[in-house]
Amino acid sequence: MWQMYALGSAFFAALTAILTKVGVKDVPSNLATAIRTVVILLLAWGLVFARGESGALKTLPRQSVIFLIISGIATGLSWLCYFRALQ
């Protein structure tokens, strides 16, 4: 099963690069990043609520939360650089 997810990840990563290159053409890179981030937030939280996983927020280990926050910062900085590079 993990192989299907790996293939899906590769496919969508490639699709993202193509769509981003076209979408960022006439848009400031920071604004493009913000728009993409809002879409991802809505999708991710929609999945969390649809699957009834929001209750797990109360029981997350502190170390996991810290590392997820740091990962989120790194992801955000990566996207800012990525979008700027695509322009």
C-alpha positions in Angstrom: 0.0 0.0 0.0 2.8 2.4 0.8 4.0 2.1 -2.8 0.7 3.6 -4.1 1.2 6.5 -1.7 4.8 7.0 -2.9 3.7 7.0 -6.5 0.9 9.4 -5.7 3.3 11.7 -3.9 5.7 11.7 -6.8 2.9 12.4 -9.3 1.3 15.2 -7.3 4.8 16.8 -6.6 5.5 16.9 -10.4 2.0 18.3 -11.1 2.5 20.9 -8.4 5.8 22.1 -10.0 4.1 22.5 -13.4 1.0 24.2 -12.1 3.0 26.5 -9.8 5.3 27.6 -12.7 2.2 28.6 -14.7 0.3 30.1 -11.7 3.2 32.2 -10.4 3.9 33.8 -13.7 2.1 37.2 -13.1 1.7 37.0 -9.3 4.1 38.2 -6.6 5.8 35.1 -5.2 4.8 35.8 -1.6 1.2 36.3 -2.5 1.3 33.1 -4.5 2.7 31.3 -1.5 0.0 32.7 0.7 -2.8 31.6 -1.6 -1.4 28.1 -1.9 -1.0 28.0 1.9 -4.7 28.9 2.5 -5.8 26.2 0.0 -3.6 23.6 1.7 -4.9 24.7 5.2 -8.5 24.3 4.1 -7.8 20.9 2.5 -5.8 19.6 5.5 -8.3 20.7 8.2 -11.2 19.5 6.1 -9.7 16.0 6.1 -9.0 16.2 9.8 -12.6 17.1 10.6 -14.1 14.7 8.1 -12.1 11.8 9.6 -12.9 12.9 13.2 -9.3 13.3 14.1 -9.4 16.7 15.7 -9.8 15.2 19.2 -6.3 14.0 19.0 -5.0 17.5 19.3 -5.4 17.3 23.1 -3.1 14.2 23.4 -0.3 15.1 21.1 3.2 14.6 22.7 4.9 17.9 23.3 8.0 16.8 21.4 6.0 16.0 18.3 4.3 19.4 18.4 7.6 21.2 18.7 9.1 19.2 15.7 5.9 19.7 13.6 6.1 23.5 14.3 9.8 23.6 13.3 9.0 21.5 10.2 6.2 23.9 9.3 8.6 26.8 9.6 11.1 25.0 7.3 8.4 24.2 4.9 7.2 27.8 4.7 10.7 29.1 4.1 11.2 26.4 1.5 8.0 27.4 -0.3 9.0 31.1 -0.3 12.3 30.3 -1.9 10.7 27.8 -4.3 8.1 30.3 -5.5 10.7 33.1 -5.9 13.0 30.7 -7.9 10.1 29.8 -10.2 9.5 33.4 -11.0 
